[in-house]
Amino acid sequence: MARNNEEQNISDVLKAFVKKNKLEKGLNKVNVKDVWNAQMGPAIAKYTTQIELKGKTLFVALSSSVLREELSYGKSKIIKMMNEELGEELVDKLVLR
């Protein structure tokens, strides 16, 4: 039976649990990695060696200097795409290494 006779869906309960236990940062880091791989596709994911979210800066290490150069031209588009897919403004800056 729901508290106060209100029904809650599992999504709301999980969000409340995550917030109460201060787990957002860890989940955001996992979500960013998943979104990067899904949005950039398997070809780019294959050359991605490390993805790390520090604050609002996304650090992405790539094993191909040519790919790194190509992606550097579309940084603002990548940031916008990542934030749209994440549903919030988690990434302000993208650093490709």
Secondary structure, 3 states (H helix, E strand, C coil): CCHHHCCCCHHHHHHHHHHHCCCHHHHHHHHHHHHHHHHHHHHHHHHEEEEEEECCEEEEEECCHHHHHHHHCCHHHHHHHHHHHHCCCCCCEEEEC
